[in-house]
Amino acid sequence: MKTILVAGGAGYIGSHMVAELHDKGYDVVVADNLCTGHRGAVTHGTLCVGDVRDGEFLDRVFTEHKIDGVINFAAFSLVGESCTDPLKYYGNNVAGAVSMLGAKRRHGVDKIVFSSTAATYGEPKRVPILETDPTSPTNCYGETKLAMERMMGWVSRAHGLK
């Protein structure tokens, strides 16, 4: 049976993904620092409380559980707050992604599903937005998500991230 690590799995969207993965027969491990998530939202799998920016925490999670892939929901997501406290968003969202990608690489895990946002496109030129449309975020939240997407592209080229 495959084991999926859901980063941010105690949040609203993450907890629904955890339940869906469980229902599909996956073993699930949740990594969440509970700053906006809730322990009670994790109704399946194993909850590991810690911060994805902490490489030692992630190394313990990857070592104690045979992780086959990662789904990353671990990010701050309040657009207004991102504009008034951009360092909080870069420090959590981008640094958390760097830490997670490093841990995945150290432990030989090459699969990730990343939860991004339409905010990477800014004011859309058309609806629906296509993935090939130009990106031009109008807030820090969208900018951090775009930075994470670009970083994963480079990591994919260098190390075969899927």
N, C-alpha and C positions, 0 to 999 in steps of 0.2 A: 504494500500500500504506500502511496506517495504521501510525503509530509510537506505541507505548505506553511511557510511562515507568513503571517499577516501582521505587518507593522501598522500600528494604529488600529488594531482589530477590536479595541474596546470603545471606539467611536461609533457614531450612528451608521455610516455606510460600511465601515469595517466589520462591525458586529453582524450585519446582514450577510456580508460575504462569508464570514466564518460559519454561520448557520447553513448557508448554501453549500459550501465546501463539505461540511460535515454530512449533509444530506446526500451528497454525491459520493460519499465513501472515503473522503480524504482524511488523513490525520491532520489536525490543525494545531499550530503553535502560534500564540498571540504575543507580540512584543508591544507593550504600551506603557508609557510613564504615568498614565491616568491623570494628566494635567487637564485634559478636556474629555477624556474617555471615562467610562464607568465600569468598575469591576463586575457589577451585576449584568452588564450588557453581554458579557462573554458567557454564553450558555453552553458552549461546546469547546472541546479542546483544552489545551494547557495554556494558562496565562503566566507569562514571564514579565514581571513588573520591572521596568528599567527604561532607560533613555537610549534611543537608537544612535545618538551622538557619542555614546560610550562604547568604544571599540571592545573593551574587556567584557562588558555585558553581552554584546553581540557574539563575541567569540565563545562565551559560555553557552549561549543559546544554540549556536551552530554545532558546538561540540556535544552537548547533552542530547540533542535531537538530530536525527539524520534528515536535514532539510534538503528537499529536492527543488524547491522554487520559492520565490518571494512575491507577495503582493504588497505594494507599498502605498498605504493611506496615511502614513505618519507625516503630517504637515499642519501648520497653522493655516487657517483659511478665511479669516475675516478681512474682507477687502479694506474697509475703513481703517481698521487697526493697522493693517500693513502699511498704510500711507503715513500714519502718525508714529509708527515704531518700526521702521524698515530693518533696523539691525536685528530685532527680535525674529523677523521673518527670514532674513538671510541666515542668521545664526541657527535657526531650527530647521528650516526647510532644506536649504542647500547643504549646510554642514551635516545634517542628518542623512542626506542622500550620499554624500561623500563617504561617510562612515559605513553605511549599509553596503555600498558598492565595494568598498575595501574588504569588509567581512565576507561578502559573497565570494570575492576573488580568492581570499585566503583559504576558504573552505571548499573551493571547487564547485560552487553553485553558479550556473550560467544562465538561469532563467529568472526573469522578473516581469511582473505586470505593474505598471506605474499609473497611478491615478493622477491625471493632469486636469486641465480646466480650459474651458473656452476663453477664459480671461487672457490666455496667451495671445489671442488674436486682437485684443483691444476692441475698437468699434468695428464690427464686421462690415465688409463691403456688400455682402449678400447673406441671405438666410435661405437654406441652411449653409453653415460654414463648412467648407471642405478642408481636409487636412493639408491640401496643397496651397491654401490661401496664405497670404503674407501674415506674419506675426508682428504685432506692434502693441505690447501690453500698455495699458493706461494706468496701472496700479502696481504696487510692489508685489502683491500676492501673485499676479500674473507673471511678473518679471522673474520671481523666484522659481515658479513652475517651468517657465521657458528655459531658465538656466539649467534646471535639473534635466529637462529633455535633451538639451544640447550636450550636457555632460554624458548622459547615457549613450548618445550617438558616438561620441569619441571613445568611450569605454568599449562600446561594441566593436568599433573598428580595431582597437588595440588588443582586445582580449576575448572577442567572440561572445559578448553578452547577447543573449537572445531575449 
